[in-house]
Amino acid sequence: MSLFTNPNRIPENYGLKIAGGLIAFFLIMKLVGLVHHYELRFLNVFIQVGGIYFALKKFRETHDQHLNYFRALVTGVATGAISSVIFALFLFGYLSIDANLMQGVIENEPMGRYLNPYITAFMVALEGLFSGLLFTFIIINYVETDDVNDPQGESN
């Protein structure tokens, strides 16, 4: 069983997919010359929310339509964390290579003079981790989870 078909590896599977989407979006913004518009980072929300939502739906599909609230929380946060760390590693590598982009960040951000590729990548990972946590809390309300009072394996 591969990473992409194993029902116990859903966070890794969807975390890689989200990271791929974030990297593709970043590279597209670079190609069209919009990479210096840092407020476009907001569009990453749609990529991350979509990935976490589909990860939770996939978990439910592969586990006999059961999704415990706390298992959903762990799956969503893990998916967001994996995607954020992978994207931050990519960004660290990219900022280490593209000195012009890093210099643009330093010049245009309020705390820019304190930034370097290490700090910037860490901040992106931390932002993604907390965003994943927040989005998971919100998404859990829209994905059907098991009732707390229903014993596992029994249904009405």
GIKA-V764021 format. One record per residue. SS is DSSP state (2 for helix, 1 for strand, 0 for the rest). PHI is phi as a letter, one per 40 degrees, with the letter a starting at -180 (none if undefined). Layout:
ss: <SS:SS>
phi: <PHI:PHI>
This chain:
ss: <0:0:0:0:0:0:0:0:0:2:2:2:2:2:2:2:2:2:2:2:2:2:2:2:2:2:2:2:2:2:2:0:0:0:0:0:0:2:2:2:2:2:2:2:2:2:2:2:2:2:2:2:2:2:2:2:2:2:2:2:2:2:0:0:0:0:0:0:2:2:2:2:2:2:2:2:2:2:2:2:2:2:2:2:2:2:2:2:2:2:2:2:2:2:2:2:2:0:2:2:2:2:2:2:2:2:2:2:0:0:0:2:2:2:0:0:2:2:2:2:2:2:2:2:2:2:2:2:2:2:2:2:2:2:2:2:2:2:2:2:0:0:0:0:0:0:0:0:0:0:0:0:0:0:0:0>
phi: <none:c:d:c:b:c:c:c:b:c:c:c:d:c:c:c:c:c:d:c:c:c:c:c:c:c:c:c:c:c:c:c:g:b:c:c:c:c:c:c:d:d:c:c:d:c:c:c:c:c:c:c:d:c:c:c:c:c:d:c:c:c:b:f:g:b:a:c:d:c:c:c:c:c:c:c:c:c:c:c:c:c:c:c:c:c:c:c:c:d:c:d:c:c:c:c:c:c:c:c:c:c:c:c:c:c:c:b:c:d:b:d:c:c:c:a:d:c:c:c:c:c:c:c:c:c:c:c:c:c:c:c:c:c:c:c:d:c:c:d:c:b:b:c:b:c:c:c:c:c:c:c:g:b:b:c>
